[in-house]
């Protein structure tokens, strides 16, 4: 009897078997062999059919896992407020964007989900803070780097001796250059321009939020300094906005944008930054004059030192794991002009 076979069993492929059989008994034997062959292949095909769901990654910005910083592969759980008292940092400025201090508890009203709450306590002391500096070190910063570095120095001059800082530099990808430290000089020594590259701003912001999990102080803030929008991140804008909304971290940003943007990323850069900062009670400062950069950084530092903190106990303590809106209303003393309030927009309640 002569038998010739041609069989390939690559995962997910079809099995092809060709038999040349001269007798009926041999044909029966061939059928049995074919059945055994199919049974051996089916489990492998079933394994290949398993569904694996992964986070959405922009195909234009994919990178091999081996090249991705481990901090970018760690998905943190949302921060859920599970305390009796809610604390809301508030900054008040006048029409000329100058800080307004000296207000009393009676000058503030606070609402949660449109329901007025009782302001239990108002403080304005300079409490220690944990700050992350997220610094654009891409090649496009070459002509702006000196002023941007000077801005970091000015910002850190407003520091409390108990403050702690870390530094993340980014271009094609973010890197933690300095872990939490009390030494401003340690941060300054790491401010070095890197090779030309694209801008992974969203990934750098994610890394900063993740690093804040190790902060010692209850008050936390990020300062982002960049000259462009994002064009090279694994995380999307909506993903980062959700993470920012869920975390108890204020974000400030300084955008160094040209008056006439050359790319879509630069054109929409201010909106990208504002979308991250406003919900946290921080602010975005958009500059086209580099000479103003150090003064703006010092201004942000002063804001963090002169914030009011409103404390209230919600009348209805939600345990639904949902987002609950917060609105702060100002009742200024007579004789003052219209004032501006910057405060966090809400928080996520803990689930049962």
PyMOL commands that set and color helices and strands:
alter all, ss='L'
color gray80, all
select helices_A, chain A and resi 24-48+59-61+65-67+70-73+105-107+139-156+184-188+201-214+237-246+264-280+290-305
alter helices_A, ss='H'
color red, helices_A
select strands_A, chain A and resi 86-93+108-112+115-117+119-123+129-136+164-170+174-181+219-226+250-256+284-287+308-312+323-330+340-343+346-348
alter strands_A, ss='S'
color yellow, strands_A
deselect
rebuild
show_as cartoon
